[in-house]
Amino acid sequence: MRRPRGRPQVEPAVPFAAASFADGRARTRGILPRVPAPPPDARSALAAVVSVEPCGDDGALVRLRPPEALPPVRASRFFMLRREDGTSPLIPRPFSIYRQPDGDLEFLVKVMGRGTRALAEAPVGAPVRVIGPLGNGWPTLDGEGDPWVLLGGGIGCAPFYLAIRQALAGMDGAAPVPPEGVTYLFGAATAGLLYDLDAVRALGARVEPATDDGSAGFRGNVLQLLERLQAEGQVPRRVRLLACGPEPMLEAVRDHALDRGLDCWLSLESLMGCGVGICNGCPVPTEPEGPLGAWPNAKCCVEGPVFEARAIASCG
Amino acid sequence: MASLAVRIGPLELRNPVLSASGTFGHGLEMRAFTPPESVGGLVSKTVTVRPRPGNPAPRICETGAGFLNSIGLENKGIDHYVREVLPTMADADTVVVTNIGGESVEEFVQLAERLDGEGAVAMLEVNLSCPNVQGGKLPFATRPEMAEAVIGAVRAATSKPILAKLSPNVSDIAAMARAVEGAGADGVTAVNTLLGMAVDWRTGKPGLGTVQGGYSGPAIKPVALRCAWACARAVSIPVVGCGGIAGVDDALEYLAVGCTAVQVGTSSFSDPGLPGRIAGEMAERLDAAGVAAVTDLVGSIRDGSVRDGAGAPAAPRGGGPCASRT
């Protein structure tokens, strides 16, 4: 399935799509702009830190108040964040929307280095540049087809809290997903990295944790857990998959889905310079005959971060 | 309100702030952040004759004080640009500058000829200096006779005004500026990125897929400012300063050393609203300093011998550019 190296340069058949799914409206592929562009609802605003709460061994829930409340943001869309009080690095970092409590924006931040630490250690009131909402977000999670299985790995859990809530509430006018129609398999190296597990359990969907060291839930990874649950008849073989997590996990999920012919969407994490489609710093190799057209790279920020598994040649 | 209009060749820009090539798309798609009518001009990402898929990832790498990139001029080529992009730029209420890149004089000529009849394009910027193609050899940006050959050929191929974008990776940038002035450029853009690299010594892994790339961001401002100043002293055509501009004061510093206009690059990633904001704050800043027209500031650096005649603006008490005093 992998793209051979050194493929010839070709003129793309389809212009880049810059999909925007503001406030939970249906995903439409009908009208494509002529040039790649940030979503039309994206803005640059200066927000203020409302609260920072520790979360798990190395994370924080960072709540920001933008100058104006935003309409509901689709799960797995993201914002570029950067403190503007001189403590953040130069380039903002992308974060999935985690929750939108009372018009605020909440982000789950795992401390990885300078950029994330600046946010996780921000004092109340600190000014934060907020660029978004960006990217496309999950497809419509409807209650009418095969059940949904959500696979989260480590901080890749960030786009699933809202996904479960939006699926259960009903998205884009589609039938809501019944609680038994969505299973969330949440894997991490160890129990302390199962961020905010109790909150996501409280949503009402089935949630099954897995840890590499067996310190919580199933010992093993989320694909092994999925196969176990399917072998036990607790989850059917025909499912629709969403996944977000580290690149090796996403590659494995992609192979799993393509081998079995399952519908599968992957929310990719990529280094990003701008998040709005202008720097070309977040290329994702596209499948030559896939739905993204003939151009060899998609922009993770404006054509993703959610991609159909069959549309991309690899996850990074 | 201070007057902000400046001239480059036959063009009048409403203010001296432009986007820098490669950091703002084609410009118009950024209107929700920086409306075209708020800036003096929009400079496109480099357009090449053939489509270029760009360099392998990772293409970007932030470092301790700046930002490395090796995008490799990913673009869909001149046919796509003329067919799909230019029609959207036709009504842009600003000066549209198309940045062109080639690997030979013939390619530059081909691009210039192709764009000569395109009314949406007000000016060409000739990218002599991308460090991320041809193995970073920078043939057109490091040898005055080659820069002269490219600009001379482009001059003959187009009636549009031309900016020549120079590289800081040279020992004598003034010689490069004189060469392109002599070949008929209407202005000089100084400068493109500095060659740079990053490595993780533990893994041996370079920060960029191509190992070396272009270094930018506020860290390079003193280097780029010197380059712009050296160009401004060497030529009589306008110099457009570029490098590390993150706020209105940075932009005004470039004017003080002799630039007619500036381009905002990497800092647009920090906030795509920045070019518009810098332009918006400029009149206020000049008013507060008692400067009636932005052109009065151009070349006003003391003891820097950029120009004769016009006096420097009233200097505020104290201050100075040295952060060691703060």
Interface residues (C-beta under 8 A of the other chain):
Chain A: Q9 V10 E11 P12 P15 A18 P33 R34 V35 P36 A37 P38 P40 A42 R43 S44 R82 P89 L90 I91 P92 G115 R129 I131 L271 M272 G273 C274 V276 G277 I278 C279 N280 G281 C282 P283 W295 P296 N297 G316
Chain B: G22 T23 F24 G25 H26 L28 E29 M30 A32 F33 K45 R50 P51 R52 P53 G54 A57 P58 R59 I60 C61 E62 G66 F67 N69 I71 E74 K76 G77 D79 H80 E84 V85 P87 T88 G217 P218 T266 S267 S268 F269 S270 D271 P272 G273
